Amino acid sequence: MNTQTITIDIPSDILIALNETEAELKQRIKISLAMRLYRLQKLTIGKAAQLSGLARFEFETMLSENEIPISNLTINDVMDDIKKLNR
């Protein structure tokens, strides 16, 4: 898998205020970004899990803990699927 590095500058006192290492903050940012992009439907759940660096089940657990639906299906989607299955 090819990767791209994106650098952001964060004041060192932020790490102290958060009481986190650089690696911990980086992981938290990746998970937060992945959840946000998934919620905005910019990434599929699989791609968002990949971005987060978590296994898919772990990512789904994070979504659930943050009250983000794992499925983007609407009631209309479900009703349409039921109609198709009944044909």
N, C-alpha and C positions, 0 to 999 in steps of 0.2 A: 504494500500500500504506500503510495506516495503521500508525503505530508508537506504542508506549507507552514512556515513559522511566521507568526504575527507577534510583534512586540508592542507592548503598551508600557508606558511609564507610570509607576505608582510610587508616591512618596513613601519613604521607608518608615515614617511614623505611622502610616496606615497599617502596615504589618504589625507594628508594636501595639497599636490600638486594638487590632483584631486578635492579637495574641496567636498569630498563625505564621507558619513558615511560608516561604515563597511557593513551595510545592503544594502546600495545602490550599493556599489562595488560588493558585492556578487551577487546581482540580475543581474547586468550588465555582470558579468563573466558568469553566468548561461545562459543568453540569447545569448551571443557571442559564447559560446561553443555549444549550441544547434543549432545555425545557421550554424556554421562551420561543425558540424557532419552531419547535414542535407545536406549541399552543397556537402560534400564528399560521400553522399549516405550511410553513416554508420547508420543513423536513419531514420525511416519514419517520415513524417510530424507530425503525431500524437504523436509519441514518443519524437520527438524534442520539440514539444509544451509542453509536459508533463515535460521534463527536464527544459525548460525555466521558468516554473511556470506560464505561460500565458495561457489564453484560446486559443483554436485553431485559432479563427478568429483574435485575437490580435497578435498571432505568425505569421500568414500569412501576416498581415499588416506590421510587423517588417521585414519580408523577402522582401516584396515589396519595403519598404522604403530603404532597403539595396541592391536593384537591384538583388535579388536572386530569380530565377524562382520558382514559387510555384509547378510547375509540372516538372517532370524529363523526360517526354515523348519526344522522338525524332520524326522527321517527318516520319521516317520509321515505328515507332510504330503506328502513326496515320494512315498511309497508309495501314498497315496490318489490323488494326481494320476496316477500310472502306471496304477492300476486304472481310473480314469475314462477315460484315453486309450485303453485296450485294449478298452473296451466298444464 
